[in-house]
Protein backbone atom coordinates (compact mmCIF):
# COMPACT_ATOMS: atom_id res chain seq x y z
CA UNK A 1 0.00 0.00 0.00
CA UNK A 2 1.34 3.41 -0.99
CA UNK A 3 0.52 6.93 0.17
CA UNK A 4 -1.95 9.18 -1.61
CA UNK A 5 0.87 11.59 -2.49
CA UNK A 6 2.92 8.75 -4.00
CA UNK A 7 -0.08 7.60 -6.05
CA UNK A 8 -0.58 11.13 -7.40
CA UNK A 9 3.06 11.28 -8.51
CA UNK A 10 2.69 7.99 -10.40
CA UNK A 11 -0.46 9.24 -12.12
CA UNK A 12 1.19 12.52 -13.09
CA UNK A 13 4.09 10.68 -14.72
CA UNK A 14 2.08 7.93 -16.43
CA UNK A 15 0.33 10.10 -18.98
CA UNK A 16 -1.14 8.89 -22.25
CA UNK A 17 -1.16 11.09 -25.36
CA UNK A 18 -4.47 12.49 -26.55
CA UNK A 19 -4.61 13.93 -30.09
CA UNK A 20 -6.05 17.26 -31.18
CA UNK A 21 -9.08 17.97 -33.32
CA UNK A 22 -10.80 21.01 -34.83
CA UNK A 23 -14.38 21.66 -33.68
CA UNK A 24 -16.93 24.47 -33.81
CA UNK A 25 -16.51 26.86 -30.90
CA UNK A 26 -20.25 26.70 -30.14
CA UNK A 27 -19.86 22.97 -29.42
CA UNK A 28 -16.76 23.28 -27.24
CA UNK A 29 -18.17 23.19 -23.69
CA UNK A 30 -15.81 21.40 -21.26
CA UNK A 31 -13.17 20.82 -23.93
CA UNK A 32 -9.48 21.49 -23.35
CA UNK A 33 -7.92 24.16 -25.58
CA UNK A 34 -4.84 22.83 -27.42
CA UNK A 35 -3.54 26.15 -28.75
CA UNK A 36 -3.91 29.76 -27.68
CA UNK A 37 -7.03 31.32 -29.18
CA UNK A 38 -6.62 34.88 -30.50
CA UNK A 39 -9.23 37.50 -31.32
CA UNK A 40 -9.61 37.92 -35.11
CA UNK A 41 -11.06 41.43 -34.68
CA UNK A 42 -11.01 44.55 -32.57
CA UNK A 43 -13.88 44.61 -30.11
CA UNK A 44 -15.80 46.87 -30.10
CA UNK A 45 -15.25 47.00 -33.85
CA UNK A 46 -15.86 50.77 -33.90
CA UNK A 47 -16.28 53.69 -31.50
CA UNK A 48 -19.89 53.43 -30.30
CA UNK A 49 -22.34 54.93 -27.83
CA UNK A 50 -22.58 53.54 -24.29
CA UNK A 51 -25.92 55.32 -23.71
CA UNK A 52 -28.96 56.41 -25.66
CA UNK A 53 -28.54 60.12 -26.31
CA UNK A 54 -27.09 62.63 -28.74
CA UNK A 55 -23.62 62.72 -30.25
CA UNK A 56 -21.92 66.08 -30.60
CA UNK A 57 -18.46 67.55 -31.05
CA UNK A 58 -17.19 68.57 -27.59
CA UNK A 59 -15.07 71.39 -29.04
CA UNK A 60 -18.29 73.13 -30.13
CA UNK A 61 -19.19 73.57 -26.43
CA UNK A 62 -15.94 75.26 -25.50
CA UNK A 63 -17.34 78.80 -25.23
CA UNK A 64 -20.86 77.98 -24.03
CA UNK A 65 -22.05 79.78 -20.92
CA UNK A 66 -24.72 78.56 -18.53
CA UNK A 67 -27.05 81.50 -19.11
CA UNK A 68 -26.58 81.41 -22.88
CA UNK A 69 -27.41 77.88 -24.13
CA UNK A 70 -26.37 76.92 -27.62
CA UNK A 71 -28.72 75.23 -30.09
CA UNK A 72 -27.41 72.07 -31.77
CA UNK A 73 -29.29 71.00 -34.88
CA UNK A 74 -30.54 67.40 -34.99
CA UNK A 75 -29.47 66.02 -38.38
CA UNK A 76 -30.40 62.37 -38.08
CA UNK A 77 -30.69 59.19 -36.05
CA UNK A 78 -28.28 56.26 -35.63
CA UNK A 79 -29.44 52.95 -34.22
CA UNK A 80 -27.28 49.97 -33.30
CA UNK A 81 -26.74 48.01 -36.47
CA UNK A 82 -27.19 50.96 -38.83
CA UNK A 83 -24.73 51.48 -41.65
CA UNK A 84 -22.16 54.27 -41.08
CA UNK A 85 -23.62 57.78 -40.97
CA UNK A 86 -22.44 59.69 -44.04
CA UNK A 87 -24.13 63.06 -43.88
CA UNK A 88 -21.94 66.16 -43.87
CA UNK A 89 -21.43 67.43 -40.33
CA UNK A 90 -21.32 71.17 -39.66
CA UNK A 91 -20.62 73.14 -36.53
CA UNK A 92 -23.35 72.84 -33.89
CA UNK A 93 -24.79 69.69 -35.45
CA UNK A 94 -25.90 66.71 -33.42
CA UNK A 95 -27.25 63.26 -34.15
CA UNK A 96 -29.56 61.12 -32.06
CA UNK A 97 -27.80 57.83 -31.29
CA UNK A 98 -28.87 54.62 -29.62
CA UNK A 99 -26.69 52.44 -27.36
CA UNK A 100 -24.26 50.53 -29.57
CA UNK A 101 -24.61 52.89 -32.52
CA UNK A 102 -21.37 53.73 -34.33
CA UNK A 103 -20.30 57.32 -33.64
CA UNK A 104 -19.67 59.23 -36.90
CA UNK A 105 -16.42 61.05 -37.50
CA UNK A 106 -16.79 64.64 -36.39
CA UNK A 107 -18.53 63.70 -33.13
CA UNK A 108 -16.60 62.70 -30.03
CA UNK A 109 -18.92 62.72 -27.01
CA UNK A 110 -22.40 61.57 -26.01
CA UNK A 111 -24.98 63.52 -24.02
CA UNK A 112 -27.38 61.00 -22.40
CA UNK A 113 -31.06 61.29 -23.28
CA UNK A 114 -31.93 62.06 -19.64
CA UNK A 115 -29.96 65.35 -19.89
CA UNK A 116 -31.43 66.55 -23.17
CA UNK A 117 -33.50 69.73 -23.49
CA UNK A 118 -35.27 70.02 -26.85
CA UNK A 119 -36.05 73.12 -28.86
CA UNK A 120 -38.66 74.27 -29.60
CA UNK A 121 -40.18 71.38 -27.52
CA UNK A 122 -40.40 67.61 -27.14
CA UNK A 123 -43.09 67.29 -29.78
CA UNK A 124 -41.11 69.30 -32.30
CA UNK A 125 -37.51 68.15 -31.87
CA UNK A 126 -35.43 70.27 -34.21
CA UNK A 127 -32.59 71.19 -31.86
CA UNK A 128 -31.10 70.28 -28.50
CA UNK A 129 -29.99 72.96 -26.07
CA UNK A 130 -26.63 72.74 -24.31
CA UNK A 131 -25.71 75.19 -21.58
CA UNK A 132 -22.32 73.92 -20.43
CA UNK A 133 -18.93 72.85 -21.68
CA UNK A 134 -18.74 69.08 -22.28
CA UNK A 135 -15.74 66.85 -21.95
CA UNK A 136 -14.46 64.80 -24.81
CA UNK A 137 -15.28 61.07 -24.94
CA UNK A 138 -18.16 61.01 -22.47
CA UNK A 139 -20.04 57.66 -22.73
CA UNK A 140 -17.95 56.45 -25.65
CA UNK A 141 -16.91 52.80 -26.09
CA UNK A 142 -13.66 52.85 -28.03
CA UNK A 143 -12.71 50.50 -30.80
CA UNK A 144 -10.62 47.60 -29.42
CA UNK A 145 -11.07 48.76 -25.82
CA UNK A 146 -12.19 45.26 -24.76
CA UNK A 147 -10.23 43.03 -27.15
CA UNK A 148 -7.63 44.12 -29.64
CA UNK A 149 -7.06 42.14 -32.82
CA UNK A 150 -4.62 39.23 -32.18
CA UNK A 151 -5.03 39.54 -28.39
CA UNK A 152 -5.31 36.19 -26.56
CA UNK A 153 -8.87 35.24 -25.66
CA UNK A 154 -8.13 31.83 -24.12
CA UNK A 155 -4.79 30.32 -23.27
CA UNK A 156 -3.75 26.80 -24.14
CA UNK A 157 -5.01 24.19 -21.61
CA UNK A 158 -8.08 26.20 -20.61
CA UNK A 159 -11.21 24.11 -20.02
CA UNK A 160 -13.94 25.90 -21.93
CA UNK A 161 -16.98 27.14 -19.99
CA UNK A 162 -20.19 28.89 -21.17
CA UNK A 163 -18.72 32.37 -20.55
CA UNK A 164 -15.82 31.45 -22.85
CA UNK A 165 -18.23 30.36 -25.60
CA UNK A 166 -20.03 33.70 -25.30
CA UNK A 167 -16.72 35.51 -25.93
CA UNK A 168 -15.72 33.24 -28.83
CA UNK A 169 -19.07 33.71 -30.55
CA UNK A 170 -19.05 37.49 -29.94
CA UNK A 171 -15.58 37.80 -31.44
CA UNK A 172 -16.34 35.64 -34.46
CA UNK A 173 -14.16 32.65 -33.61
CA UNK A 174 -15.88 29.84 -35.50
CA UNK A 175 -13.48 26.90 -35.18
CA UNK A 176 -10.92 26.03 -32.50
CA UNK A 177 -8.33 23.31 -31.83
CA UNK A 178 -9.03 21.20 -28.74
CA UNK A 179 -7.98 17.86 -27.28
CA UNK A 180 -10.13 14.97 -28.40
CA UNK A 181 -12.53 13.67 -25.81
CA UNK A 182 -11.11 10.75 -23.86
CA UNK A 183 -12.85 7.46 -24.58
CA UNK A 184 -13.59 5.45 -21.43
CA UNK A 185 -14.86 1.87 -21.43
CA UNK A 186 -16.53 0.94 -18.15
CA UNK A 187 -17.11 -2.52 -16.66
CA UNK A 188 -19.06 -3.40 -13.56
CA UNK A 189 -17.96 -6.64 -11.89
CA UNK A 190 -19.52 -9.25 -9.65
CA UNK A 191 -22.30 -11.84 -9.70
CA UNK A 192 -24.22 -9.64 -7.29
CA UNK A 193 -24.48 -6.67 -9.69
CA UNK A 194 -27.81 -6.31 -11.51
CA UNK A 195 -29.24 -3.86 -14.03
CA UNK A 196 -32.78 -4.68 -12.94
CA UNK A 197 -34.94 -2.33 -10.90
CA UNK A 198 -36.56 -5.07 -8.83
CA UNK A 199 -33.92 -7.24 -7.18
CA UNK A 200 -33.74 -9.75 -4.31
CA UNK A 201 -31.80 -8.77 -1.19
CA UNK A 202 -28.72 -10.72 -2.26
CA UNK A 203 -28.27 -8.56 -5.38
CA UNK A 204 -26.95 -4.98 -5.79
CA UNK A 205 -28.21 -2.41 -8.29
CA UNK A 206 -25.60 -1.20 -10.77
CA UNK A 207 -25.38 2.41 -9.53
CA UNK A 208 -21.66 3.06 -10.15
CA UNK A 209 -22.08 2.77 -13.91
CA UNK A 210 -24.81 5.41 -13.94
CA UNK A 211 -22.94 7.73 -11.59
CA UNK A 212 -19.80 7.78 -13.74
CA UNK A 213 -21.78 7.94 -16.99
CA UNK A 214 -23.57 11.04 -15.77
CA UNK A 215 -20.25 12.70 -14.90
CA UNK A 216 -19.13 12.50 -18.52
CA UNK A 217 -20.34 15.97 -19.53
CA UNK A 218 -18.55 17.60 -16.58
CA UNK A 219 -15.35 15.54 -16.66
CA UNK A 220 -14.29 15.61 -20.31
CA UNK A 221 -14.85 12.06 -21.55
CA UNK A 222 -16.99 9.81 -23.72
CA UNK A 223 -18.54 6.95 -21.77
CA UNK A 224 -19.14 3.46 -23.14
CA UNK A 225 -20.73 0.75 -21.04
CA UNK A 226 -18.90 -2.58 -21.32
CA UNK A 227 -21.48 -4.49 -19.29
CA UNK A 228 -21.11 -6.67 -16.21
CA UNK A 229 -18.17 -9.05 -15.74
CA UNK A 230 -19.10 -12.07 -13.61
CA UNK A 231 -16.89 -13.62 -10.95
CA UNK A 232 -15.54 -16.20 -13.43
CA UNK A 233 -14.82 -13.72 -16.23
CA UNK A 234 -11.09 -13.17 -15.74
CA UNK A 235 -10.25 -14.54 -19.19
CA UNK A 236 -13.03 -12.50 -20.73
CA UNK A 237 -11.62 -9.37 -19.09
CA UNK A 238 -8.15 -10.13 -20.46
CA UNK A 239 -9.70 -10.43 -23.90
CA UNK A 240 -11.36 -7.02 -23.44
CA UNK A 241 -7.99 -5.49 -22.55
CA UNK A 242 -6.36 -7.01 -25.65
CA UNK A 243 -9.15 -5.59 -27.81
CA UNK A 244 -8.67 -2.20 -26.18
CA UNK A 245 -5.02 -2.10 -27.25
CA UNK A 246 -6.01 -1.74 -30.92
CA UNK A 247 -9.23 0.24 -30.45
CA UNK A 248 -10.14 3.88 -29.90
CA UNK A 249 -10.61 3.25 -26.18
CA UNK A 250 -8.12 5.27 -24.12
CA UNK A 251 -8.95 4.13 -20.59
CA UNK A 252 -10.70 1.13 -19.08
CA UNK A 253 -12.38 1.63 -15.72
CA UNK A 254 -13.68 -1.26 -13.67
CA UNK A 255 -15.82 -1.14 -10.56
CA UNK A 256 -15.30 -3.94 -8.04
CA UNK A 257 -13.14 -7.10 -7.94
CA UNK A 258 -9.97 -5.20 -6.93
CA UNK A 259 -9.60 -6.22 -3.29
CA UNK A 260 -8.09 -9.47 -1.99
CA UNK A 261 -11.07 -11.81 -2.09
CA UNK A 262 -11.40 -15.12 -3.93
CA UNK A 263 -13.27 -13.57 -6.85
CA UNK A 264 -11.30 -10.32 -7.09
CA UNK A 265 -9.75 -11.15 -10.47
CA UNK A 266 -9.04 -7.63 -11.81
CA UNK A 267 -5.49 -7.22 -10.42
CA UNK A 268 -4.34 -10.66 -11.71
CA UNK A 269 -5.82 -10.02 -15.13
CA UNK A 270 -4.13 -6.64 -15.46
CA UNK A 271 -0.77 -7.84 -14.18
CA UNK A 272 -0.65 -10.46 -16.93
CA UNK A 273 0.09 -7.57 -19.34
CA UNK A 274 3.37 -5.70 -19.73
CA UNK A 275 2.95 -2.58 -17.62
CA UNK A 276 5.08 0.55 -17.36
CA UNK A 277 3.33 1.93 -14.27
CA UNK A 278 1.24 0.22 -11.61
CA UNK A 279 -0.09 0.57 -8.10
CA UNK A 280 -2.61 -1.39 -6.10
CA UNK A 281 -3.79 -0.17 -2.71
CA UNK A 282 -3.49 3.39 -1.43
CA UNK A 283 -3.68 4.63 2.17
CA UNK A 284 -7.02 6.40 1.71
CA UNK A 285 -10.53 6.13 3.08
CA UNK A 286 -12.80 5.40 1.37
CA UNK A 287 -11.31 3.49 -1.57
CA UNK A 288 -8.17 1.79 -0.24
CA UNK A 289 -8.11 -1.08 -2.84
CA UNK A 290 -7.88 1.27 -5.85
CA UNK A 291 -5.70 0.11 -8.75
CA UNK A 292 -4.00 1.92 -11.64
CA UNK A 293 -1.97 0.56 -14.55
CA UNK A 294 -0.48 1.92 -17.76
CA UNK A 295 0.20 -0.52 -20.57
CA UNK A 296 3.86 -0.35 -21.59
CA UNK A 297 4.43 0.98 -25.10
CA UNK A 298 0.75 1.84 -25.54
CA UNK A 299 -1.28 4.99 -24.95
CA UNK A 300 -3.71 3.05 -22.78
CA UNK A 301 -4.45 3.07 -19.05
CA UNK A 302 -6.68 1.13 -16.63
CA UNK A 303 -8.29 2.12 -13.35
CA UNK A 304 -9.74 -0.45 -10.99
CA UNK A 305 -12.17 1.26 -8.64
CA UNK A 306 -13.64 -0.41 -5.56
CA UNK A 307 -17.19 -1.67 -5.95
CA UNK A 308 -18.61 0.15 -2.95
CA UNK A 309 -20.51 3.21 -4.32
CA UNK A 310 -18.86 5.76 -1.99
CA UNK A 311 -15.41 4.29 -2.54
CA UNK A 312 -15.96 4.31 -6.29
CA UNK A 313 -17.20 7.93 -6.26
CA UNK A 314 -14.27 9.13 -4.12
CA UNK A 315 -11.68 7.31 -6.21
CA UNK A 316 -13.09 8.68 -9.44
CA UNK A 317 -12.99 12.21 -8.04
CA UNK A 318 -9.48 12.09 -6.56
CA UNK A 319 -7.69 9.73 -8.97
CA UNK A 320 -9.46 9.44 -12.33
CA UNK A 321 -10.51 13.07 -12.69
CA UNK A 322 -7.06 14.58 -11.95
CA UNK A 323 -5.58 12.05 -14.37
CA UNK A 324 -8.01 13.14 -17.11
CA UNK A 325 -7.14 16.80 -16.58
CA UNK A 326 -3.43 16.00 -16.62
CA UNK A 327 -3.46 14.09 -19.90
CA UNK A 328 -5.57 16.83 -21.49
CA UNK A 329 -2.94 19.38 -20.41
CA UNK A 330 -5.39 21.30 -18.21
CA UNK A 331 -4.08 23.28 -15.29
CA UNK A 332 -4.29 21.51 -11.94
CA UNK A 333 -7.32 22.55 -9.94
CA UNK A 334 -6.91 24.41 -6.67
CA UNK A 335 -8.74 23.43 -3.49
CA UNK A 336 -11.37 25.60 -1.86
CA UNK A 337 -10.10 26.62 1.56
CA UNK A 338 -12.78 26.40 4.24
CA UNK A 339 -13.00 26.72 8.03
CA UNK A 340 -13.82 23.41 9.69
CA UNK A 341 -17.12 23.67 11.54
CA UNK A 342 -16.74 20.57 13.71
CA UNK A 343 -14.04 18.29 15.13
CA UNK A 344 -13.13 15.14 13.23
CA UNK A 345 -10.77 12.22 13.90
CA UNK A 346 -9.26 9.65 11.55
CA UNK A 347 -6.35 7.22 11.33
CA UNK A 348 -3.11 9.17 11.12
CA UNK A 349 -1.55 7.21 8.26
CA UNK A 350 -4.60 7.57 5.97
CA UNK A 351 -5.78 10.41 3.76
CA UNK A 352 -9.50 10.84 4.28
CA UNK A 353 -12.08 12.03 1.77
CA UNK A 354 -15.01 13.18 3.91
CA UNK A 355 -18.56 13.79 2.73
CA UNK A 356 -19.22 17.36 3.82
CA UNK A 357 -21.45 20.41 3.58
CA UNK A 358 -20.03 23.76 2.45
CA UNK A 359 -21.76 27.02 3.39
CA UNK A 360 -21.04 30.65 4.12
CA UNK A 361 -21.56 32.49 7.40
CA UNK A 362 -23.40 35.80 7.83
CA UNK A 363 -20.06 37.61 7.87
CA UNK A 364 -18.95 35.98 4.61
CA UNK A 365 -16.64 33.21 5.85
CA UNK A 366 -16.62 29.83 4.09
CA UNK A 367 -17.30 26.95 6.47
CA UNK A 368 -17.36 23.20 5.95
CA UNK A 369 -19.16 20.68 8.15
CA UNK A 370 -18.05 17.05 8.00
CA UNK A 371 -21.30 15.12 8.05
CA UNK A 372 -22.26 12.15 10.16
CA UNK A 373 -22.33 8.82 8.34
CA UNK A 374 -18.81 8.66 6.86
CA UNK A 375 -18.87 4.86 6.52
CA UNK A 376 -18.30 3.90 2.90
CA UNK A 377 -21.64 2.09 2.55
CA UNK A 378 -23.69 5.15 3.54
CA UNK A 379 -25.16 7.13 0.67
CA UNK A 380 -27.53 9.35 2.69
CA UNK A 381 -24.66 11.58 3.80
CA UNK A 382 -23.47 11.78 0.18
CA UNK A 383 -26.93 12.99 -0.87
CA UNK A 384 -26.80 15.69 1.84
CA UNK A 385 -23.24 16.72 0.96
CA UNK A 386 -22.11 19.29 -1.60
CA UNK A 387 -18.34 18.97 -1.16
CA UNK A 388 -15.52 16.52 -0.37
CA UNK A 389 -13.22 17.64 2.43
CA UNK A 390 -9.70 16.27 1.98
CA UNK A 391 -7.96 15.51 5.26
CA UNK A 392 -4.30 14.58 4.65
CA UNK A 393 -2.27 11.82 6.23
CA UNK A 394 0.20 12.56 9.02
CA UNK A 395 -2.47 13.88 11.34
CA UNK A 396 -5.31 12.16 13.17
CA UNK A 397 -7.30 14.96 14.84
CA UNK A 398 -8.77 17.96 13.04
CA UNK A 399 -10.30 20.62 15.26
CA UNK A 400 -13.07 23.11 14.71
CA UNK A 401 -11.66 26.33 13.26
CA UNK A 402 -8.85 24.72 11.23
CA UNK A 403 -8.55 25.39 7.49
CA UNK A 404 -9.12 22.33 5.26
CA UNK A 405 -9.07 21.71 1.51
CA UNK A 406 -12.36 21.04 -0.26
CA UNK A 407 -13.34 19.77 -3.73
CA UNK A 408 -16.68 19.80 -5.51
CA UNK A 409 -17.96 16.25 -6.07
CA UNK A 410 -19.50 16.58 -9.53
CA UNK A 411 -17.55 19.44 -11.15
CA UNK A 412 -13.95 20.49 -11.23
CA UNK A 413 -13.01 23.28 -8.83
CA UNK A 414 -11.52 24.95 -11.91
CA UNK A 415 -15.06 25.47 -13.22
CA UNK A 416 -15.77 27.95 -10.44
CA UNK A 417 -12.34 29.28 -9.39
N, C-alpha and C positions, 0 to 999 in steps of 0.2 A: 504494500500500500504506500502510495506517495502523497506528498502534500498537495494542496490545491494550487499553491504557487508554482510547484514543479510541474504539475499537469498543464497549467497555463503556458509555461515556457515551451513545453513539447508541442502544444497546439500552435503556438505562434511560429515555430520553426517548420512544422510539417505542413506547409501550405501546398495547395494544388492550384494549377494555373487555370484561370477562367478567361476565355476569349472575349473580344469586344464585338459589338454589333451596332449598326445605325438604326435608330428608331425615331418615330415622330415624338416631338417634345410633349405633345398633349397626352401621350400614352406612357409617360416616363415616371409615374409615381413610384416611389420607393426603389428606384434604380440607382446604381452607383455610377457617377460620372467618370469616364475614362480619360478625358482630356479637358483642359480648361475650356469654358464656354465664354465667348466674347460677344459683346453687343455689336450687331451689324450696322447700327444707326446711332445718331444722337437722339437722346430723349430728355425732354421734349424735342420734337423735330423742328420746332420753330418757336420764336418768342410768342407767348400767348397769355391771355388774360386769366388771372387767378380769381377774379370776381366778375359778376355782371356789372356793367357800368358804361362809362364813356372813355374812349381813348383820346388823349390830347398830346400836344407837344409842350412839355414842362417849361421850355424856354419862353413860350408865349405868355406865361404867367409872371414873368420876372418883375414887371413893373406894376402889377395889379395892387390896388389898395382896397382895404376892407370896405370903405364907404363908397367906392367907385367900382362896382362889379363889371366884369368884361363879358360881353356876349360871345359865345362860341357857336358857330353854325353847325347844325347837325347835317352831315352830308351822306349818311347811309347807315347800314346795319350789317354787322358781321356775326354770324352764328358759328358755333363749333362745327367744323366740317365744311364750311364754305370755302370756295376757291379764293385765292389771294385777292385782296381788295386793290383795284387798279385805278381808281379815280385820282385825278390830280388833287393834291392837298395844298391848300393855301393857309396863310396865317389866320389864326383864330378859327380853324376848322376843328370839328370833332366828329367821332363816329361812334354810334352805339355798338357795344361789343358784349357778347355773351361769354361766360366762363369757358375757356378752352379755345376761343376764337384767336386766330393768328393776327398779331398786331401789325398793321401796315407800316412800311417805312415812312418816317416823318412824324410818327407818334411814339412816345416813349414812357408814358405813364397812364395809369387807369384811375379814374375817379369813380368809386363804387356808387351804385344806383341809389343807395340810401342817402347819399350826400348831394344828390342832384336837385337843382332848382331850375325849372323850365321857364322859357319865355316864348310867347306871352303867357301860356299856362299849360297845365298838364294835358288838356284836351287838344291843344294846338302846339305841338312840340316842334318849334322851328329852331330854337337855340337853347343852350344851357348857360346859366350864369355862374361865373366863378369870381369869388371875392377875396382870394388869397393866393399867395405864391405856393406852387406845388413842387414837391421834390421829384426828381427823375426816378423812374423805375418803380414807382409805387404799384404793388399788386401785379407785378410782371413775373411770369415764369420764363426763365431764359433757356434758349436752345442748349441742350446738352448738360443742363444743370443737375440732372439726376444721373443719367448715364451718358458718357461720351463714347463715340464710335471707337471700337476696339478695346474698350474697358472690360475687364473680367466681370462676368455676371456670376458664374459659379466656378469654383476651383475644382480641379481633379480630386476625386474620391468623395465628393459630396453626395449624400443620399438625398435624392430629390423629394421634396415635400410640396403640398399644394401651393404654398406661397411662391415657391420657385417656378412652378408651372405658370402661374399668373405673370411673373416677370418675363419668362421666355416667350409667352404668347404676345404680351404687350410689345416686346422689342422685336418681334418678327423672326424669332429663331424657330425654324420649322423642324429641322432634324438635328439630332445630337448623337454622340458616340458614348455608349454605356457598356458596362460589363453585362454579359449574358446572364440571364437568370440561372441560378444553380438548380440542377435537377436532382431531387432527392427521391429515392425509392424506400418506402417504409414497410417494414414487416412487424406484425404482432406475433408473439410466440406463446405457446402453451395450450394444452388440451382444454384448459378451463376457459379460454377466451371465446366469446360468442358475439356474433353480429346481430343476434336476435334481440327483440325488445323484451319478450317474455322468456325468462330463464329460470331454471331451478336454482336452489340456494348453493349448489356446488359449482356453479358457473359464474363467470365475471363478464360484464358487458365491455365491449371494446372501446373504451373512452379515450385512450391515449392517441389512437389513430385520428380521431375527430378533433382532439385538442390541437395536435400538431398541424393537421391539415388546415385548420382555421387560423393558424398563425402565418400561413404562407404569404398573405398579402402584406403583412407587417414586417416579415423577416426575410424578404428578398429571395424566395425560392419557388420553384415549381414542385408540387407534391404529386407523387404517384403511389397509389396503394398497391403493395405487393401481396396482400392477403395475410392469412394466418398460417404460421409454421407450427406444426404439431410437435409433441415431445420427441418423436422419432424421426424428425425431418432434418437431421444434421447433414446428410448427404445432399438432400434437396437444397439446403441453404448454401452448401459449397458450390453447387451447380449454379445457383443464382449469382454468387460472387463471380464465378468464371464468366458468366454472360455479361455481367456488369463491366468487365474489363475491356470489352469491345463495343460497348453501347454508349449512348449519350448520357447515361446516369453518372453523376459526379460523386454522390455520397449515398451510401446505404445507412439507414438508421433502423435498428431493431429495438423493440420494447420487450423486456423480459428475457429469461434464460441466460443471464450474465453472472449469476451468483456462483455458489459452490455446490449446488444440489445435484442430484442424480441426473436430472433432465435439463440441466443448464449447459446446453451444447454450443452456444454461440462462441465462447472463447476458444474452444478446441477447433471449431470449424475455421475461425479466422486465423489462428496460429498455424494452420496447415499451409498458408500462403506465405510467400516471401515478403516480409514487411520491413519497411525502413524506419518506422516509428510505431511505438506501441506502449500503452499502459492499461492496467486493469486494477481497479481499486484505488480510490482516492479518499483521503481523510476528510470527508464532508458528511454532513447530515442535512437533509436526506439525500440519498443517492450514492452511497459508498461504493457499490459494485460497478460503477460506470466503467466503460471500456472505450478505448480509441485505438484505431490502427490506420496507418497509411500504407498502401501497397507499393512496394519498392519498384521504381522504374515506371510507375503509372500515375496519372493524375486522378487518382481515386482514393477515397477515404471511407472509413466505416466508424460509426458510433453505435455502441451497445448501451442502451439506456435501461435502467431497472424497470421492472414491470409495474411496480406500485405507482399509481397516478401522480402522487405528490413528488415522488422521487424522479419520475420521468419528466414532469414539468420543470422542476428545479434544475435538473441536468441539462435539459434543452436550453433553458435561459442562461445558464452560467458556463456552459461548455460549447454547445452547438452554435448558439447565436453569436458569441464572440468569434468563433472560428469562421462563420459565414462572413462577418464583417471584415475579418482579416484578409481572407482570400479575395474579397472584392476590392481590397485596397482602401476601405473606408477608415476614417479616423476612429480611434478607440473611444468608446463612450465614457463619459465622466459620471461618477456617482452623484446622487443627490445627497447632500449633507443634512441630517436632521437630528434634532435633540430627542434623545430617548425618553419616553414618557413613563416607563416602568422598569423595574429591575428585571434582569434575566440571567440565568446561569446555564452553562453548557460544559461539555468536556473540553479541557484545555487544548488537547492536541487536534481537535477537529475544527474546521471552518463550518459555520452554521448558516444556512439560508432559512430565515424565519419569516413566516407568513405574518404580515403586519398591516397596519392602517396608518396612512399618512394624512395629516391635516395641518391646518394653520391656526395659531392662536389669535385672540382678539388684537394683540399688539404686533401681529405679523410674523411671528416666529414659526418655523416649520418643525412640527413634532411628529414622532413615529411611535406608535404603540405596538409592541409585540403581542399578538393575540394569544389567547388560550387555545389549546388544541393543536400543538405543534407536532404531534405524532404523525408519521408519514402516511398513515391510512386515513387521516381525517381530512375530508374535503370541505366541511362546513366552514372552517376557519379560512380556507382558500377563497370561498365564495365571498366572505366578509372582507377579505383583504383587498388592498389596491396597490401593494408594494411588497417587494422582498427586502428585508433588512439583511445585510451581509455582516456577520460577526466573525472576525478572523481568528485563526488559531493562535496559540501562545497566550491566551487569556481565557479564564473560565467565568468570571463574574463581570457583568456589565450593569452599571448603576444608572438610575434615573438621573438625567441631566447630561450624560455623556453624548458626544457626537458620533453617529454611526453612518455608514454608507448604505444607500438605498437604491434599488433598481426597479423600474416598472416591470410588471410581469408579462404584459402582452405587447409592448412597444419598446423600442430602443430609447434609452434616455436621450440619445442624440436627436430624437424627433422633437423634443421639447426644450432642450438646453443648447 
